[in-house]
Amino acid sequence: MDNIEKILEKQELKYVLGTAVSGKPMYLKKKLQKIEYSFTTDITDATKAHSSKIARMMLDNYIHDTGDTGSELVIIPLVISYELVKVL
């Protein structure tokens, strides 16, 4: 598949909450049905927000719900690209 033509279809700016306190990047994942949080090393599994304001609300809710102030979570901007791929 050396001859591939990519056509950019769309780009979206999203935000995730992440930390590197454990020595490796970890991203926050929240189950929407419950107040249940977990951390994942796979950024594709992380909960994504459509704006930095919503990401800030997610961070505030996480701290309120868990009492965890030691994770040192930060808001990370993330660009997601969707491409059409044509094999030549």
KAZI-V86373 format. One record per backbone hydrogen bond with DSSP energy under -0.5 kcal/mol. CO is the residue of the C=O (numbers start at 1). NH is the residue of the N-H. If there is no record, write none. Layout:
CO,NH  CO,NH
This chain:
2,4  3,88  4,6  5,86  6,8  7,84  10,82  12,14  12,80  14,78  15,49  16,18  16,76  17,28  18,74  19,26  20,23  26,19  27,40  28,47  29,38  30,32  31,36  34,36  36,31  38,29  40,27  41,43  42,45  42,46  43,46  49,15  51,55  52,56  53,57  54,58  55,59  56,60  57,61  58,62  59,63  60,64  61,65  62,66  63,67  67,69  74,18  74,76  75,77  76,16  78,14  78,80  79,81  80,12  82,9  82,10  84,7  85,87  86,5  86,88
